[in-house]
Amino acid sequence: MVVLKESIFETPLGKVTCGIETSEGSCDIKGETSYEHGRSQTIVTHSHSIEFITFKLRLPLYNGELVADSMGWLWRISKYSSLDESIQLHCLLNDYNDDTEFGSSPGEHLDSVEINDKNWVLHIGTEDGEIMHLRALHEDGMPLRFKDDLSFHISFHKLLRNGFTTAIPKLNQGENIHFHYLSAFDKRNSESVNTWLAVDSFKRELENWIGIW
């Protein structure tokens, strides 16, 4: 697999790197788009067209809290050719210190990892298999035929110690699919779960915030 595109989010705990890899190893950048709260590049690979959108999360949160900083990455992938190609996404914390601690912190419709040291806390989150199953039922950025491949316990995302990887399922020509990752960090505060709340957001909420209609 060859990395085609990466975005780096600098945090006090290390670098969150979000990117895309392909088995074919080549691509063309076909254009850029500016949204109300985001920017994108369209990447054309061997058989897929991929819009890669980067954006800051909406603040303050619904409960009025803030975070020190945040970043979101949204992928809109469509298959335009019948040619075979393997694609994988990743969102991982790298270059962290030896005293960094890692843990899983899921929620309703949320898979996330919590990463902290004595001063800072960072969350990286994405949708769980249950909400992707519901999106498949409504054909909302998820093909209907994947409904039986997704559930509370089964997801296209692979949870790792320091983030996520996502193997894009094999699409048929003309199908499209949506994935996103969210990340936020702040000073550690035992009375707040603000960074966890920041990465807990649905597809439609993100699209409305970015300005995708």
N, C-alpha and C positions, 0 to 999 in steps of 0.2 A: 504494500500500500504506500502511496506517495501523498504527502501533505500538499494540498492545493492552495489553501487559504487559512490563515490564523489571525485571531484578534487577541490581544493581551490586555488584561485588566490588572493594573498594579495595586497591590494591597499591602498593609503592614505585615501580613503573614506569608507573603510570597506572591507569585504571579499566577493569576487564573488565565489559562490558555484555552481558547475555544476555537475549534477549527474543523476542517473537513479533509478526509483522505479518500482516495479512489484507487482502484486496481489498475486503471488505465494510464494515470500519470500525466495527463495533459488537459488543458482547459483554455478557454477564451473568456475574457471579461467583456461582456456585451453591453454594459451600460451601468450608470449609477442613478439612484433615485433619492430625492430628499423628501422626507415626510415631516409632518408637524413636529414629531418628537422622535425622529430616527433617520438613519441613512442606510442605504443598501447598495450592494453590488449584485449584478446578475452574472452568474458563472455558468458557462455552457461546457459540459464535459462530453465524453464519448457518446452518452445516450440520455443525459439528464440536463434540464435547465433548473438552476438553483438560485433563488433569491436569498441572500444572506443579509439580514437586517441587524444592525447594532443600535442600541438605545439605552438611555438612562431610565431607571424605574420611576414611576410616578410617586412624588412626595408632596406633602406629608402622607403617611399611610392613612388608612380609613379611621384609625383610632387617634390620629393627630401626631403620632410619633415620626421622628426622622431617623435616618441612618447617616453615617459619615460619608459613604459613597456606595454606588451600586452600578451594575451593568447588566444588560439583557442581550441575548442573542436569539434570533428567530430565523428559522429555516423554512422556506416554502419551495418544495421540490416537486418537479413534474418530470415524467418520463415521456420523451418525444420520439424515441426510437425503440425498435424491438431488440437492438443489440444488448448483449449482456454486459453488466458492469457492477462491481461491488463498491458500495459507498459506506463510509463510517464517519460519524461525528464524535467529537470529544469535548469535554469541558472539565479541566483538571487543574488543581493547584500544584504548582511546581516551585522549586527553589525555596522550600520552607526549612525552618530551623529544626534542630534535633529535639527541642522541647515542645514542639507543636503536638497537640492532641487532636484525635479524630474520632468522630462518632456518627452514627446514623440518627436522623431526627425526622421521621416521616410524620405526615398528618393526613387528614381526609383529602383524598385526591392529590396528595403531594408526596414525592420522594425527595429527600434532601440529605445532605451531609453537613454536619457542624464541625468546624475547625477552629481551634482556639489556642492561645497561649495565656500568659498571666495578665496581659493587657488588652487583647483584642479578640473578637469573635467574628467568624465569617461563615455564611451559609451559601451553599450552592444547591439550587433546587430545580425540579422539573415535574411534569405531570406523572402520575402513577398509571399503572395498567388499567385501573377501573375507569378513570375519566377518559382514557384513550378508547376504551371499549364503548363508552357512551358516545364519543365523537364518531366512531365507526357506524353506530346504529343510525346516526343522523347524517352520515356522509359529510361531516364537518372537518375537512382537512385530514380525513382518514378513510380509505376505501372500505365500503361495507363488508367486503369479503374477509377483512381482518377481524371481524367482531368475535369470532371463536378463538382467535389467537391471543386475545387480551382479556385480562381479568384482574381482580384484586391482587393475585399472586403472580401474574404473568405480565411482563412488560417488554417493550423493545429496548428499553434502557437497561444498561448493566451498571449496577451500583458498585463503585470501587471505594477504597479507603479515602481517596483524595478527589473524588468527583464522579463523573459519568462518562461512559462511552455508549454510542447508539449505532447499532448496525441497521442501516436502512433496509427494510424488507424489500424483496424483489417486486417491483411495480410492473404492471402491464402498461403497454403503450397508451398514453392518454390519461393515465391516473396521476393524482397528485397527493402529497402528504405534507403535514406540518409538524415540526418539532421546535421546542424552545428550551433554553436554559436561562436561569436567573441567578444573580449573585449579589450579595450585599455584605458590608462589614461595618463594625462600629466598636467603640470601647466596650469592654465587658461590663455588664450591669446585671446583677442577679435579679433585679426587679423588672427587667424588660426582656421581651422576646422579639424585639423589633426587626432584627435581621432575618429571623425565621418567618415572620409575617410578610416581610418584603418579597421573599421568593415564592410565596404562595399566591399564585394568580392564574386565572383561566385564559385560554386562548383568546376568546372574544374580548375580554377585558384588556389584554395586551394590544390586540389589533385596534381597538377603539382609542387607546391611549396614544399609540404610534401614529394613527391617522390612516390606517388601511381600510378602505371601503370596498 
